[in-house]
């Protein structure tokens, strides 16, 4: 991960965002690949999830996906959540290491903890600064939703 990153404060916790990639509204980062993007959870998402212990995919790779299509499910110590495709295209790869050990999501979210790759245009992806602005806009609602979870 680049040392060049932006910072968002989640209460007393820091969430860092590398500036060498783009971001999606579903709190995933997107790093360009040959024909599309590799996606993983941002520090913001990982902080809200905390310890990820279960990951299951509803689709196999390769498979066409629609934007916002449900593609999987994740469980952690703080949340259970469906996972949705951040863009339309061909889901080409699921990170095989995560099926046996999803803890890589917590240990190396911007590296070995990547989730999947989708070949397709990233027109709706945000720059790091746009993502930071998005977080500022949703943070108040997020705080009310989690009801003190960050202070545990």
Secondary structure, 3 states (H helix, E strand, C coil): CCCCEEEEEECCEEEEEECCCEEECCCEEEEECCCEEEEEECHHHHHHHCCEEEEEECCCCCEEECCCCEEEEEEECCCEEEEECCCCEEEEEECHHHHHCCCHHHHCCCCCCCCEEEECCCCCCECHHHHHHHHHHHHHHHHHHHCCHHHC
